[in-house]
């Protein structure tokens, strides 16, 4: 990922526990790509949603499995805090 010289994976691998995180993330990215490839291109998204197309459901589940790697695991490893606030009072 990134340039041929270095990228986010190289940076993360330099952190304690980074090797395992990068490897697991790359595996899950590959799983998501494979699930995406199984989506039929002959059907509209609307029809797949209405018919609860199994391959679309699988893709959604695999994307949900990928989310924690970026949202919590990587941010934790990098010492980042994700906070949510609303200044408009909603």
N, C-alpha and C positions, 0 to 999 in steps of 0.2 A: 504494500500500500504506500502511496506517496511516490517519491522519485526512486530511481534505481539506487541512489546512495542511501537514503533513509526515509522513514515514514513513521506514522503513528505506532505501527507494530514494533519498530525498533526502539522507539522511546519507551513504550510500555514494557518491553522486554528488559530494559535497563532497571526497572523497578522490582523490588522484592515481590515475588508472586506473579510478576508480569508474564512470564513464559506460559504458565498454565492458563491465564486469562486470555492471552492472545490466541493460543491454540484452540481453546474452547469456543471463542468468538468466531474464529475462522471456520471451524467445523459447522457452527450454527448458521453462518452466512451461506455456506455451501448448501446446507439443508433447505434454507429459504429459496435459494436460486433453483434448486431441483424442484421444489414444490411449485414455484412460479412457472417453470417449464411445463408442468402438467396441466396448467389452466388451458382449457380449450379456447382457441382463438376464433372458433366459428360461432360462439355464443356471445350475446351481449352481457354486460355486467348486470343489467337489470334482470335478465332472464335467469342468470346464474344465482342471483340473490333470491329471487322468487322461488326457484326450484331447490334452493339449498344445495347447490352443486358441491359434492364432496371434496373435489380438488380445491375449491375456493375456501371451504372451511378449513382444510388442511393448511393452506397457505396462511390463513389468518392465525391459526394456532402456532405455526412455526415462527411467524413474525412476532407474536406475543412472547414466545420463548427467547427470541433474540433481544428483545427490549431490555431486560434486566442487565445484560452485559454492558450496554451503553449507559443506561440510566443510573444504575447503582454500583455495579462492580468496577467499571472504569473510573467513574467519578470518585469512588471511595479510594481506589488505588492512587489516584492523582491528588487526593486531598481536596476535592471540590465539594462544596455544599450546594445542593439545588434547593432553593426556597421559592415559595410562591407567595405573592402578596398582591393586594389590590389597593391602589391608592384612591380609587373612586368610591369606595364604600360598598360595593356590590357583594 
